[in-house]
Each structure stands twice: as structure tokens, then as C-alpha cells.
């Protein structure tokens, strides 16, 4: 998987899964732009770890349509092109129905759908319009196991990821004739800052036991699947959703 002379934009690229994806692309020759919401220190730390020169960190909120448009334009202006978009940024707000009031319920849904579905949809639009003019490209969306098995304590998250899967497949059909290939990865639990508290609690052993491998994914496990889908030779996998959950949830 050689990405020399390719430009990659990774949202949520300063930490966790996005950081691993950015590092993996850079190690294989890509020019990388990482999009981060607010943590400039984390973005600078990740940018410094990217192999090669000239990488870019862009501050933007994926939930804001104008911010998204400006971020894509900044990436293209810097590198002259955008070949690969990875929609990784997302949020997961806990809002169990039985213990949430109506205002909390409404707020969780609005924030989650905006960040996890509408934001990626806007990024896909802005990137695809450029890719159409430039002969093609790749889009990889980071979904979730929760899109299939449900998320009882954060239902908006599960629904947003199910919507992202549908968006992925719709765009795979719509953009294939433009040489743009769209696919997704669906991780289960991943060892990041966001899961650290739950994994260190009494719940951790139960979560690890969901997989016959007796562990949760590392960010690099997800990154490997993302790079495959973005690579030359994976074109006929457009529309695919790859499970990266260690057989903790199976579907057919």
C-alpha cells in the first residue's frame, strides 16, 4: 500500500484512531492533513510524529458546514489536490432513554447527528466535487459495530453510524462512474482515550471477553483496514463495510 504523491485528509486526526490513520498514511508516503476541533496541542504532537515533511493540521468543527468547506479548501490550496478523505471524527453522548429528560434527549440527538452524519455528508460533498474535477479519489468512513448491534445507552450514536453506512453505500453507487470509490470500516471497542475509563473499570474484562481474541482493537488495527480500502487495487470493494471487531459481533 504505497501512497506516495497522494494527499489525505483525516478528520479527528489528532488522537486515537485518527492519529493512527494519519501516521500510517504518512509512513507510506502520503501528504497528510489532519483536521482537529480544538485540541491544538494534540494536533501539533501528532503532526510532529508524521513521517516526511509538509504535513498540515487544520482547525475545524465537522458539525459546522462552513468550517468543513473552508477546511477542504485549505487542504486543496496547500497541496493542490485531495485524493483521499477519511471521515473519522465523531462523538458519542451517553443518553439512556430511561434516565434522560426530554431536553437531554433532544440535545444528544441533535449534536450526535450533526457531528456523526451531517458533518461527514458535507465533507463527502466538498471532497467529491473536487475529486470529480480531478479524475477520481477515495472516501473511507469510520462507522461502528454499534450501527448493527445497537447502542442502548447512546442510541443516537448507533443511529448516526447506521446512517453513515447508508450514506457510504449510496455514494459508492452515485460516484463510481466518476472513479471515486467509497467504503467504510466498522470498529468495535478500540483502545483510545475515549474508552480508557470503561476499559479500566469492572466492565473492562466483560468487554474484552466479547472477542475470542480476548482483547479490544488497537487503533492500528482500524488504520490497516482504512489503508486497504484507500489503496490501489481495492476499487471493486467500493460500497464495502469492513468489520474490525475481533469477531465480537458477527453478521451475514
GUZA-735574 format. One record per residue (C-alpha): residue in one letter; x, y, z; chain. Coordinates in steps of 0.1 Angstrom, whole numbers. Example, Ala and Ser with C-alpha at 12.3 -4.5 7.8 and 13.67 -1.06 7.14 Angstrom:
<rs>
<r res="a" u="123" v="-45" w="78" chain="A"/>
<r res="s" u="137" v="-11" w="71" chain="A"/>
</rs>
This chain:
<rs>
<r res="x" u="0" v="0" w="0" chain="A"/>
<r res="x" u="20" v="29" w="-14" chain="A"/>
<r res="x" u="5" v="64" w="-11" chain="A"/>
<r res="x" u="34" v="84" w="-25" chain="A"/>
<r res="x" u="22" v="117" w="-40" chain="A"/>
<r res="x" u="-13" v="112" w="-26" chain="A"/>
<r res="x" u="-30" v="138" w="-4" chain="A"/>
<r res="x" u="-51" v="125" w="25" chain="A"/>
<r res="x" u="-74" v="145" w="48" chain="A"/>
<r res="x" u="-82" v="127" w="81" chain="A"/>
<r res="x" u="-109" v="142" w="103" chain="A"/>
<r res="x" u="-104" v="137" w="141" chain="A"/>
<r res="x" u="-68" v="131" w="132" chain="A"/>
<r res="x" u="-51" v="144" w="163" chain="A"/>
<r res="x" u="-59" v="115" w="187" chain="A"/>
<r res="x" u="-69" v="79" w="189" chain="A"/>
<r res="x" u="-80" v="61" w="157" chain="A"/>
<r res="x" u="-75" v="92" w="135" chain="A"/>
<r res="x" u="-39" v="97" w="148" chain="A"/>
<r res="x" u="-31" v="60" w="139" chain="A"/>
<r res="x" u="-46" v="65" w="104" chain="A"/>
<r res="x" u="-27" v="97" w="98" chain="A"/>
<r res="x" u="6" v="81" w="110" chain="A"/>
<r res="x" u="0" v="50" w="88" chain="A"/>
<r res="x" u="-7" v="71" w="57" chain="A"/>
<r res="x" u="24" v="93" w="62" chain="A"/>
<r res="x" u="46" v="62" w="68" chain="A"/>
<r res="x" u="36" v="51" w="33" chain="A"/>
<r res="x" u="44" v="83" w="16" chain="A"/>
<r res="x" u="12" v="103" w="17" chain="A"/>
<r res="x" u="9" v="141" w="24" chain="A"/>
<r res="x" u="-14" v="143" w="53" chain="A"/>
<r res="x" u="-38" v="169" w="66" chain="A"/>
<r res="x" u="-53" v="162" w="100" chain="A"/>
<r res="x" u="-85" v="180" w="109" chain="A"/>
<r res="x" u="-90" v="187" w="147" chain="A"/>
<r res="x" u="-117" v="205" w="165" chain="A"/>
<r res="x" u="-100" v="223" w="194" chain="A"/>
<r res="x" u="-70" v="205" w="209" chain="A"/>
<r res="x" u="-42" v="223" w="192" chain="A"/>
<r res="x" u="-15" v="207" w="214" chain="A"/>
<r res="x" u="-27" v="171" w="204" chain="A"/>
<r res="x" u="-27" v="181" w="168" chain="A"/>
<r res="x" u="8" v="196" w="169" chain="A"/>
<r res="x" u="20" v="164" w="187" chain="A"/>
<r res="x" u="5" v="142" w="161" chain="A"/>
<r res="x" u="17" v="163" w="132" chain="A"/>
<r res="x" u="53" v="161" w="146" chain="A"/>
<r res="x" u="51" v="123" w="145" chain="A"/>
<r res="x" u="41" v="121" w="108" chain="A"/>
<r res="x" u="69" v="107" w="87" chain="A"/>
<r res="x" u="80" v="131" w="59" chain="A"/>
<r res="x" u="77" v="168" w="55" chain="A"/>
<r res="x" u="50" v="194" w="48" chain="A"/>
<r res="x" u="20" v="179" w="66" chain="A"/>
<r res="x" u="-8" v="201" w="77" chain="A"/>
<r res="x" u="-31" v="205" w="108" chain="A"/>
<r res="x" u="-64" v="223" w="102" chain="A"/>
<r res="x" u="-87" v="235" w="130" chain="A"/>
<r res="x" u="-123" v="229" w="120" chain="A"/>
<r res="x" u="-156" v="217" w="135" chain="A"/>
<r res="x" u="-171" v="190" w="113" chain="A"/>
<r res="x" u="-206" v="199" w="127" chain="A"/>
<r res="x" u="-203" v="234" w="111" chain="A"/>
<r res="x" u="-209" v="234" w="73" chain="A"/>
<r res="x" u="-188" v="265" w="66" chain="A"/>
<r res="x" u="-159" v="252" w="87" chain="A"/>
<r res="x" u="-160" v="220" w="67" chain="A"/>
<r res="x" u="-159" v="238" w="34" chain="A"/>
<r res="x" u="-131" v="260" w="45" chain="A"/>
<r res="x" u="-111" v="230" w="58" chain="A"/>
<r res="x" u="-113" v="211" w="25" chain="A"/>
<r res="x" u="-104" v="243" w="5" chain="A"/>
<r res="x" u="-74" v="249" w="28" chain="A"/>
<r res="x" u="-62" v="213" w="22" chain="A"/>
<r res="x" u="-65" v="216" w="-15" chain="A"/>
<r res="x" u="-49" v="251" w="-16" chain="A"/>
<r res="x" u="-19" v="237" w="4" chain="A"/>
<r res="x" u="-13" v="205" w="-16" chain="A"/>
<r res="x" u="-30" v="213" w="-49" chain="A"/>
<r res="x" u="-53" v="182" w="-47" chain="A"/>
<r res="x" u="-72" v="159" w="-24" chain="A"/>
<r res="x" u="-70" v="122" w="-32" chain="A"/>
<r res="x" u="-84" v="105" w="-1" chain="A"/>
<r res="x" u="-108" v="116" w="26" chain="A"/>
<r res="x" u="-112" v="97" w="58" chain="A"/>
<r res="x" u="-142" v="107" w="79" chain="A"/>
<r res="x" u="-131" v="96" w="113" chain="A"/>
<r res="x" u="-143" v="124" w="137" chain="A"/>
<r res="x" u="-173" v="117" w="157" chain="A"/>
<r res="x" u="-189" v="119" w="192" chain="A"/>
<r res="x" u="-208" v="95" w="214" chain="A"/>
<r res="x" u="-230" v="111" w="241" chain="A"/>
<r res="x" u="-245" v="88" w="267" chain="A"/>
<r res="x" u="-283" v="94" w="269" chain="A"/>
<r res="x" u="-301" v="63" w="281" chain="A"/>
<r res="x" u="-338" v="68" w="275" chain="A"/>
<r res="x" u="-349" v="57" w="309" chain="A"/>
<r res="x" u="-327" v="82" w="328" chain="A"/>
<r res="x" u="-326" v="112" w="304" chain="A"/>
<r res="x" u="-350" v="141" w="305" chain="A"/>
<r res="x" u="-366" v="153" w="273" chain="A"/>
<r res="x" u="-342" v="182" w="268" chain="A"/>
<r res="x" u="-311" v="160" w="273" chain="A"/>
<r res="x" u="-326" v="135" w="248" chain="A"/>
<r res="x" u="-332" v="162" w="222" chain="A"/>
<r res="x" u="-297" v="177" w="227" chain="A"/>
<r res="x" u="-279" v="144" w="224" chain="A"/>
<r res="x" u="-297" v="136" w="191" chain="A"/>
<r res="x" u="-291" v="169" w="176" chain="A"/>
<r res="x" u="-254" v="171" w="185" chain="A"/>
<r res="x" u="-247" v="135" w="175" chain="A"/>
<r res="x" u="-264" v="135" w="141" chain="A"/>
<r res="x" u="-248" v="168" w="132" chain="A"/>
<r res="x" u="-213" v="156" w="141" chain="A"/>
<r res="x" u="-215" v="120" w="130" chain="A"/>
<r res="x" u="-237" v="121" w="99" chain="A"/>
<r res="x" u="-244" v="156" w="85" chain="A"/>
<r res="x" u="-207" v="166" w="90" chain="A"/>
<r res="x" u="-193" v="136" w="71" chain="A"/>
<r res="x" u="-220" v="141" w="44" chain="A"/>
<r res="x" u="-208" v="177" w="40" chain="A"/>
<r res="x" u="-172" v="166" w="39" chain="A"/>
<r res="x" u="-181" v="140" w="13" chain="A"/>
<r res="x" u="-198" v="166" w="-9" chain="A"/>
<r res="x" u="-169" v="191" w="-7" chain="A"/>
<r res="x" u="-143" v="164" w="-14" chain="A"/>
<r res="x" u="-162" v="146" w="-41" chain="A"/>
<r res="x" u="-168" v="178" w="-61" chain="A"/>
<r res="x" u="-130" v="183" w="-62" chain="A"/>
<r res="x" u="-124" v="146" w="-69" chain="A"/>
<r res="x" u="-148" v="146" w="-99" chain="A"/>
<r res="x" u="-129" v="175" w="-115" chain="A"/>
<r res="x" u="-96" v="157" w="-109" chain="A"/>
<r res="x" u="-104" v="123" w="-122" chain="A"/>
<r res="x" u="-113" v="104" w="-90" chain="A"/>
<r res="x" u="-104" v="96" w="-54" chain="A"/>
<r res="x" u="-112" v="76" w="-23" chain="A"/>
<r res="x" u="-135" v="82" w="6" chain="A"/>
<r res="x" u="-134" v="60" w="37" chain="A"/>
<r res="x" u="-159" v="65" w="65" chain="A"/>
<r res="x" u="-153" v="52" w="101" chain="A"/>
<r res="x" u="-186" v="37" w="112" chain="A"/>
<r res="x" u="-191" v="14" w="142" chain="A"/>
<r res="x" u="-202" v="-20" w="154" chain="A"/>
<r res="x" u="-230" v="-1" w="171" chain="A"/>
<r res="x" u="-247" v="5" w="138" chain="A"/>
<r res="x" u="-255" v="-32" w="137" chain="A"/>
<r res="x" u="-259" v="-44" w="173" chain="A"/>
<r res="x" u="-274" v="-12" w="187" chain="A"/>
<r res="x" u="-263" v="12" w="214" chain="A"/>
<r res="x" u="-288" v="12" w="243" chain="A"/>
<r res="x" u="-271" v="38" w="263" chain="A"/>
<r res="x" u="-262" v="61" w="234" chain="A"/>
<r res="x" u="-289" v="53" w="208" chain="A"/>
<r res="x" u="-282" v="85" w="187" chain="A"/>
<r res="x" u="-246" v="72" w="182" chain="A"/>
<r res="x" u="-258" v="39" w="168" chain="A"/>
<r res="x" u="-284" v="55" w="146" chain="A"/>
<r res="x" u="-258" v="80" w="133" chain="A"/>
<r res="x" u="-234" v="53" w="123" chain="A"/>
<r res="x" u="-262" v="33" w="107" chain="A"/>
<r res="x" u="-269" v="64" w="87" chain="A"/>
<r res="x" u="-232" v="68" w="78" chain="A"/>
<r res="x" u="-232" v="32" w="65" chain="A"/>
<r res="x" u="-262" v="40" w="43" chain="A"/>
<r res="x" u="-245" v="72" w="31" chain="A"/>
<r res="x" u="-214" v="52" w="23" chain="A"/>
<r res="x" u="-233" v="28" w="1" chain="A"/>
<r res="x" u="-254" v="55" w="-16" chain="A"/>
<r res="x" u="-223" v="74" w="-26" chain="A"/>
<r res="x" u="-205" v="43" w="-37" chain="A"/>
<r res="x" u="-232" v="39" w="-63" chain="A"/>
<r res="x" u="-235" v="76" w="-71" chain="A"/>
<r res="x" u="-198" v="82" w="-75" chain="A"/>
<r res="x" u="-184" v="50" w="-90" chain="A"/>
<r res="x" u="-188" v="63" w="-126" chain="A"/>
<r res="x" u="-166" v="93" w="-116" chain="A"/>
<r res="x" u="-138" v="69" w="-104" chain="A"/>
<r res="x" u="-145" v="77" w="-68" chain="A"/>
<r res="x" u="-146" v="47" w="-45" chain="A"/>
<r res="x" u="-164" v="49" w="-12" chain="A"/>
<r res="x" u="-163" v="24" w="17" chain="A"/>
<r res="x" u="-164" v="21" w="55" chain="A"/>
<r res="x" u="-148" v="3" w="84" chain="A"/>
<r res="x" u="-169" v="-6" w="115" chain="A"/>
<r res="x" u="-148" v="-10" w="146" chain="A"/>
<r res="x" u="-160" v="-24" w="179" chain="A"/>
<r res="x" u="-143" v="-12" w="211" chain="A"/>
<r res="x" u="-109" v="4" w="204" chain="A"/>
<r res="x" u="-82" v="12" w="229" chain="A"/>
<r res="x" u="-82" v="50" w="229" chain="A"/>
<r res="x" u="-85" v="78" w="254" chain="A"/>
<r res="x" u="-123" v="77" w="249" chain="A"/>
<r res="x" u="-126" v="41" w="260" chain="A"/>
<r res="x" u="-99" v="41" w="287" chain="A"/>
<r res="x" u="-123" v="48" w="316" chain="A"/>
<r res="x" u="-147" v="19" w="308" chain="A"/>
<r res="x" u="-119" v="-5" w="300" chain="A"/>
<r res="x" u="-102" v="2" w="333" chain="A"/>
<r res="x" u="-135" v="-3" w="352" chain="A"/>
<r res="x" u="-151" v="-36" w="363" chain="A"/>
<r res="x" u="-167" v="-36" w="328" chain="A"/>
<r res="x" u="-134" v="-40" w="311" chain="A"/>
<r res="x" u="-130" v="-77" w="314" chain="A"/>
<r res="x" u="-165" v="-83" w="301" chain="A"/>
<r res="x" u="-159" v="-61" w="271" chain="A"/>
<r res="x" u="-126" v="-79" w="263" chain="A"/>
<r res="x" u="-143" v="-112" w="266" chain="A"/>
<r res="x" u="-168" v="-103" w="238" chain="A"/>
<r res="x" u="-140" v="-112" w="214" chain="A"/>
<r res="x" u="-124" v="-147" w="211" chain="A"/>
<r res="x" u="-91" v="-128" w="209" chain="A"/>
<r res="x" u="-98" v="-116" w="245" chain="A"/>
<r res="x" u="-89" v="-80" w="237" chain="A"/>
<r res="x" u="-102" v="-49" w="221" chain="A"/>
<r res="x" u="-89" v="-34" w="189" chain="A"/>
<r res="x" u="-58" v="-12" w="188" chain="A"/>
<r res="x" u="-60" v="20" w="166" chain="A"/>
<r res="x" u="-35" v="5" w="142" chain="A"/>
<r res="x" u="-60" v="-24" w="135" chain="A"/>
<r res="x" u="-85" v="1" w="123" chain="A"/>
<r res="x" u="-59" v="20" w="103" chain="A"/>
<r res="x" u="-49" v="-11" w="85" chain="A"/>
<r res="x" u="-84" v="-16" w="72" chain="A"/>
<r res="x" u="-87" v="20" w="62" chain="A"/>
<r res="x" u="-55" v="20" w="42" chain="A"/>
<r res="x" u="-66" v="-12" w="24" chain="A"/>
<r res="x" u="-98" v="4" w="13" chain="A"/>
<r res="x" u="-80" v="36" w="1" chain="A"/>
<r res="x" u="-53" v="16" w="-18" chain="A"/>
<r res="x" u="-49" v="9" w="-55" chain="A"/>
<r res="x" u="-65" v="-25" w="-62" chain="A"/>
<r res="x" u="-93" v="-21" w="-37" chain="A"/>
<r res="x" u="-116" v="-4" w="-62" chain="A"/>
<r res="x" u="-140" v="-33" w="-65" chain="A"/>
<r res="x" u="-146" v="-32" w="-28" chain="A"/>
<r res="x" u="-165" v="1" w="-32" chain="A"/>
<r res="x" u="-196" v="1" w="-10" chain="A"/>
<r res="x" u="-180" v="-24" w="14" chain="A"/>
<r res="x" u="-183" v="-21" w="52" chain="A"/>
<r res="x" u="-154" v="-40" w="69" chain="A"/>
<r res="x" u="-160" v="-51" w="104" chain="A"/>
<r res="x" u="-130" v="-46" w="127" chain="A"/>
<r res="x" u="-143" v="-60" w="159" chain="A"/>
<r res="x" u="-124" v="-92" w="166" chain="A"/>
<r res="x" u="-155" v="-114" w="160" chain="A"/>
<r res="x" u="-172" v="-97" w="189" chain="A"/>
<r res="x" u="-202" v="-92" w="167" chain="A"/>
<r res="x" u="-210" v="-112" w="136" chain="A"/>
<r res="x" u="-234" v="-105" w="108" chain="A"/>
<r res="x" u="-240" v="-121" w="74" chain="A"/>
</rs>
